[in-house]
Amino acid sequence: MSPIPQRTLGSSGVSVGAIGHGLMLLTWKPEPHTPDEEAFESMRAAADAGSTFWNSGNFYGTPDPLANIKLLRRFFDANPEYVDKVFLSVKGGGLRGEPQTEELLRADVEATIAALGPKKKIDLFECARQVSPIEETVPILAKFVKEGLFSHIGLSEVGEKSLRNAHKIHPIAAVEVECSLWSLEDELLRVIKACEELDIALIAYSPLGRGLLVNDWKSADDIPEGDLRKASPRFSKENFPINLQLTAALKSFAAKRGIPSAQLALAYLLKLSDKIIPIPGSSHIKRTLENVEAANVTFTEEEFNEIDAILKEFPGVGERYGGHLESLNWA
């Protein structure tokens, strides 16, 4: 039995830990990447603590886009006992901007399978962004499921209408969107409602505000050069001080409650909807276990309302991405 509560991945019927494990920053950062053994220790700790939904991407790597997938291959080769413990979600097929034809998506999936190796199968595949109409891509992904390339279909950064239309074509197990105390947009709330109505899991990426709650940053200048967040409007010199007001208020509430601020953010999302599965990520065992333990933190209605009041007083500011990527949100 998992030491943390379980949540179901929609109509798939698959149960995973209520807190997942995001792998992106193990490889999608300036070199050197996290050493294998340090990454492996965190990955083992996450799974052993009940965090069994793992989220990867076939573009999570510099300079090799497949670095994250190859890291997983090395992990499962060295730790075969975790193959059946972990449910693996992989994103791909959506950041290059080309139409998502069957030829492109097949090449993308097959390259991922080859890099992942024979021990572990892709459990769920999702296009990272919806470049082509959902009515065109979902039938292609459904064909791949029938062929056995992966078992379940997910979506990423799609709006309520697209989610509902996709689910009519083929059951959608999960939809992955940015969801945090800094990203509670009206469209996100509509997507959450659709997930509750259609029995679809909502995978909440960047649930800690892209590090705002776990880093002791005082200004935008504290963010390291080469860090992806340097390009985000949310972390601009103008917006960053405003967003730190929310950070300070949440840290104060967490201290009063006697829990780490990261646990506050994750536990809030779990209470917001029973369909939400946050996927924080860390290469540090202590922080990984701290994140997973948030699944056992509960709030009274009074506490939950107090957090809501903080969010109304200090709303986050700044677009999530800016530029072309911003235009692909809520496709």
GINORQUI-V934404 format. One record per helix or strand of 3 or more residues. SS is the DSSP state (hx for helix, st for strand). FROM is the first residue (numbers start at 1). LEN is the number of residues. Records with the same first field share a line. If there is no record, write none. Layout:
# GINORQUI-V934404
SS = FROM-LEN  FROM-LEN
This chain:
# GINORQUI-V934404
st = 6-3  15-3  53-5  87-6  124-4  152-5  174-5  201-5  276-3
hx = 10-3  24-3  36-13  67-12  80-3  102-15  134-14  160-10  186-13  220-3  228-4  233-3  237-21  261-12  285-12  301-13  323-5
